[in-house]
């Protein structure tokens, strides 16, 4: 028996990267997964690749009507949602003084208001059933560390932690747990693009990470499964950092020069 047998899990932002890995991990743990994307064809394609028992649904986190309709559609087709993972997110890296109102609003609308829309729609149904688990995927940026050039992203991800704490304590007594997961540097398509364009220097990130590598999306996905499992049944309103020690590293030299580091050739 797998830990999430009988669970109905909704994953936003599941097209690729962290969201796709989370959807696959939840499926492997026994859940029936509702893959969501604003393009229904994309959602259905990803769901079919994960397995025939899963399904794709149109859901645009920017639109309340779309979120509400998706919550009802999942219930009709798969059953009431018992797990929600909010992993949809966008970013734009630029000097803070150059962001337009439109840049700011786009990132905030997806990364925090979209998370609230989904928590409200799916959470209300969980509260009516008296059970459920929500994991909001944030980031160490904004919540644990400041990183230049990411003002709206950092602000939105810090707000994800604040929202998680409020909902986690507000809903715990009604059977719904809410936690946040904060990844550090993860080798996703978005990060690979940033590396290829020179915005991110791959070796510098590795040098500053005590574990000695970027996380893979599967590292984050396994932590999500843990938070959704019965083993975390007494955990709510918390943040779990998955960053290989990146945000806690405080030594003067780069982490790669510490004795015994995986990249140490001595």
Phi, psi and omega per residue, in radians:
X1 nan 2.288 3.138
X2 -1.585 2.760 -2.947
X3 -1.165 -0.367 -3.071
X4 -2.006 0.413 3.087
X5 -0.957 2.332 3.094
X6 1.466 -0.047 -3.131
X7 -1.521 2.574 3.048
X8 -1.956 2.004 -3.010
X9 -1.999 2.249 3.053
X10 -1.819 2.282 3.123
X11 -2.190 2.130 3.032
X12 -1.586 2.725 3.126
X13 1.103 0.666 -3.000
X14 -1.682 0.252 -3.090
X15 -1.155 -0.759 -3.127
X16 -2.756 -3.096 3.069
X17 1.091 -2.418 -3.067
X18 -1.084 -0.783 -3.109
X19 -1.068 -0.729 3.118
X20 -1.124 -0.763 3.129
X21 -1.099 -0.655 3.105
X22 -1.133 -0.788 3.126
X23 -1.031 -0.768 -3.135
X24 -1.154 -0.692 -3.129
X25 -1.189 -0.705 3.101
X26 -1.120 -0.682 3.091
X27 -1.111 -0.771 3.135
X28 -1.109 -0.485 3.126
X29 -1.470 0.017 3.029
X30 1.925 -0.110 -3.115
X31 -1.386 2.632 2.895
X32 -1.530 2.212 -2.952
X33 -1.870 2.283 2.966
X34 -1.700 1.850 3.112
X35 -1.469 2.248 -3.113
X36 -2.101 2.610 3.090
X37 -2.840 2.692 3.139
X38 -1.176 -0.357 3.053
X39 -1.784 1.955 -3.073
X40 -1.014 -0.684 -3.123
X41 -1.065 -0.687 3.100
X42 -1.127 -0.807 -3.130
X43 -1.063 -0.756 -3.129
X44 -1.175 -0.647 3.125
X45 -1.125 -0.799 3.138
X46 -1.123 -0.769 -3.140
X47 -1.056 -0.729 3.137
X48 -1.115 -0.636 3.116
X49 -1.186 -0.574 3.136
X50 -1.282 -0.671 3.102
X51 2.814 2.730 -3.037
X52 -1.177 -0.372 -3.106
X53 -1.446 -0.070 -3.125
X54 -1.765 2.934 -3.043
X55 -2.550 2.648 3.098
X56 -1.824 2.534 -3.107
X57 -2.407 2.506 3.036
X58 -1.302 2.203 3.084
X59 -2.677 2.060 3.058
X60 -1.903 1.938 -3.044
X61 -1.120 -0.229 -3.137
X62 -1.442 -0.159 -3.028
X63 -2.178 2.067 -3.129
X64 -1.024 -0.755 -3.115
X65 -1.078 -0.663 3.126
X66 -1.168 -0.739 3.126
X67 -1.118 -0.820 -3.133
X68 -1.084 -0.720 3.140
X69 -1.146 -0.670 3.130
X70 -1.141 -0.719 3.123
X71 -1.031 -0.735 3.125
X72 -1.220 -0.680 -3.112
X73 -1.161 -0.698 3.093
X74 -1.076 -0.783 3.138
X75 -1.058 -0.718 -3.119
X76 -1.177 -0.659 -3.013
X77 -1.615 -0.743 -3.048
X78 -1.919 -0.435 -3.002
X79 2.067 2.928 -3.100
X80 -1.086 2.394 3.138
X81 -1.135 2.303 3.054
X82 -1.984 -0.280 3.111
X83 -2.328 2.306 3.021
X84 -2.203 2.213 3.041
X85 -2.077 1.997 3.116
X86 -1.597 1.717 -3.127
X87 -2.071 -0.010 3.100
X88 -1.148 2.383 3.133
X89 -2.887 2.703 3.081
X90 -2.328 2.847 -3.128
X91 -2.603 2.718 2.947
X92 -2.520 2.143 -3.108
X93 -1.706 2.116 -3.113
X94 -2.885 2.791 3.015
X95 -1.000 2.392 -3.007
X96 -1.010 -0.621 -3.080
X97 -1.270 -0.138 -3.114
X98 -1.732 -0.139 -3.135
X99 -1.152 2.342 3.010
X100 -1.505 2.928 3.042
X101 -1.015 -0.672 -3.120
X102 -1.137 -0.700 3.090
X103 -1.044 -0.873 -3.110
X104 -1.048 -0.860 -3.057
X105 -1.144 -0.632 3.131
X106 -1.104 -0.827 -3.125
X107 -1.151 -0.785 -3.121
X108 -1.153 -0.657 -3.101
X109 -1.103 -0.719 3.132
X110 -1.368 -0.849 -2.908
X111 -1.373 -0.466 3.123
X112 -2.199 -0.823 3.118
X113 -1.148 -0.663 3.076
X114 -1.095 -0.673 3.074
X115 -1.092 -0.763 3.120
X116 -1.113 -0.740 3.128
X117 -0.986 -0.760 -3.117
X118 -1.237 -0.731 3.086
X119 -1.043 -0.725 -3.126
X120 -1.123 -0.848 -3.058
X121 -1.211 -0.917 -3.104
X122 -1.335 -0.619 3.140
X123 -1.104 -0.664 3.118
X124 -1.063 -0.678 3.133
X125 -1.244 -0.652 3.072
X126 -1.115 -0.727 -3.138
X127 -1.103 -0.663 3.104
X128 -1.117 -0.592 3.132
X129 -1.476 -0.268 -3.141
X130 1.356 0.372 3.123
X131 -2.837 2.636 3.083
X132 2.774 2.901 -3.127
X133 -2.492 2.285 3.105
X134 -2.128 2.324 3.020
X135 -2.135 2.092 3.096
X136 -1.735 2.109 -3.126
X137 -1.495 1.951 3.099
X138 -1.776 -2.321 3.121
X139 -2.917 2.702 3.002
X140 -1.172 -0.411 3.113
X141 -1.228 2.118 -3.112
X142 1.621 -0.679 -3.125
X143 -1.590 -0.603 -3.098
X144 -2.129 -0.627 -3.087
X145 -2.376 2.731 2.980
X146 -1.691 2.443 -3.136
X147 -2.385 2.146 -3.058
X148 -1.019 2.600 3.035
X149 1.414 0.205 -3.070
X150 -2.355 0.790 -3.037
X151 -1.048 -0.981 -3.129
X152 -1.173 -0.617 3.123
X153 -1.104 -0.866 3.141
X154 -1.084 -0.719 3.122
X155 -1.116 -0.722 -3.119
X156 -1.186 -0.695 -3.110
X157 -1.289 -0.571 2.999
X158 -1.105 -0.664 3.118
X159 -1.174 -0.538 3.079
X160 -1.036 -0.727 3.119
X161 -1.124 -0.773 3.139
X162 -1.083 -0.774 3.108
X163 -1.082 -0.740 3.139
X164 -1.043 -0.741 -3.123
X165 -1.129 -0.742 3.139
X166 -1.120 -0.891 -3.119
X167 -1.147 -0.633 -3.116
X168 -1.072 -0.720 3.127
X169 -1.449 -0.512 -3.122
X170 -1.260 -0.631 -3.008
X171 -1.773 -0.143 -3.054
X172 -1.008 -0.750 -3.106
X173 -1.243 -0.135 3.137
X174 -1.910 0.248 2.984
X175 1.616 0.095 -3.097
X176 -2.025 2.095 3.095
X177 -1.628 2.457 3.115
X178 -2.334 2.119 3.131
X179 -2.334 2.834 3.090
X180 -2.059 2.522 3.061
X181 -2.061 2.254 -3.044
X182 -2.019 1.719 3.079
X183 -1.292 2.664 2.922
X184 -1.644 -2.528 3.130
X185 -1.148 2.081 -3.120
X186 -2.136 2.354 -3.119
X187 -1.392 1.454 3.088
X188 -1.829 2.947 3.061
X189 -0.984 -0.644 3.127
X190 -1.126 -0.732 3.121
X191 -1.211 -0.700 3.106
X192 -1.054 -0.691 3.082
X193 -1.092 -0.728 3.120
X194 -1.115 -0.663 3.094
X195 -1.154 -0.829 -3.105
X196 -1.097 -0.519 -3.136
X197 -1.546 -0.089 3.117
X198 1.533 0.029 3.117
X199 -1.223 -0.614 3.100
X200 -2.086 2.335 3.094
X201 -1.726 1.930 -2.986
X202 -0.977 -0.844 -3.057
X203 -1.158 -0.564 3.110
X204 -1.120 -0.687 3.103
X205 -1.157 -0.764 3.111
X206 -1.080 -0.732 -3.137
X207 -1.077 -0.498 -3.083
X208 -1.659 0.010 -3.097
X209 -1.853 1.971 -3.085
X210 -0.951 -0.599 3.119
X211 -1.201 -0.405 3.007
X212 1.595 0.378 3.109
X213 -2.884 2.892 2.913
X214 -1.233 2.664 2.939
X215 -1.252 2.668 2.930
X216 -1.680 2.688 3.110
X217 -0.917 -0.563 -3.137
X218 -1.144 -0.509 3.075
X219 -1.081 -0.740 3.120
X220 -1.211 -0.731 -3.098
X221 -1.066 -0.711 -3.138
X222 -1.110 -0.622 3.114
X223 -1.194 -0.612 3.082
X224 -1.113 -0.775 3.115
X225 -1.016 -0.742 3.110
X226 -1.029 -0.831 -3.122
X227 -1.119 -0.490 -3.138
X228 -1.520 -0.179 -3.032
X229 -1.506 2.855 3.072
X230 -1.038 -0.416 3.124
X231 -1.102 -0.373 3.107
X232 -1.855 0.439 -3.038
X233 -1.109 -0.297 3.124
X234 -1.891 0.293 -3.104
X235 -1.902 2.082 3.062
X236 -2.659 2.715 -3.142
X237 1.092 0.458 -3.078
X238 -1.971 2.855 3.040
X239 -2.098 2.264 3.101
X240 -1.910 2.069 -3.119
X241 -1.607 2.246 3.128
X242 -2.172 1.508 -3.008
X243 -2.474 0.236 3.096
X244 1.103 0.363 -3.135
X245 1.565 0.049 -3.051
X246 -0.961 -0.884 -3.025
X247 -1.296 -0.354 3.141
X248 -1.660 -0.176 -3.076
X249 -1.167 2.213 -3.069
X250 -2.395 0.127 3.132
X251 -1.235 2.738 -3.102
X252 -1.164 -0.860 -3.137
X253 -1.344 2.837 3.020
X254 -0.984 2.577 -3.102
X255 -1.019 -0.511 -3.096
X256 -1.164 -0.262 -3.140
X257 -1.674 0.036 3.101
X258 -1.297 2.500 3.107
X259 -0.991 2.352 3.069
X260 1.435 0.070 3.123
X261 -1.159 2.533 -3.108
X262 -0.964 -0.478 -3.130
X263 -1.574 0.026 -3.119
X264 -1.273 2.080 -3.113
X265 -1.553 -0.117 -3.086
X266 -1.196 nan nan
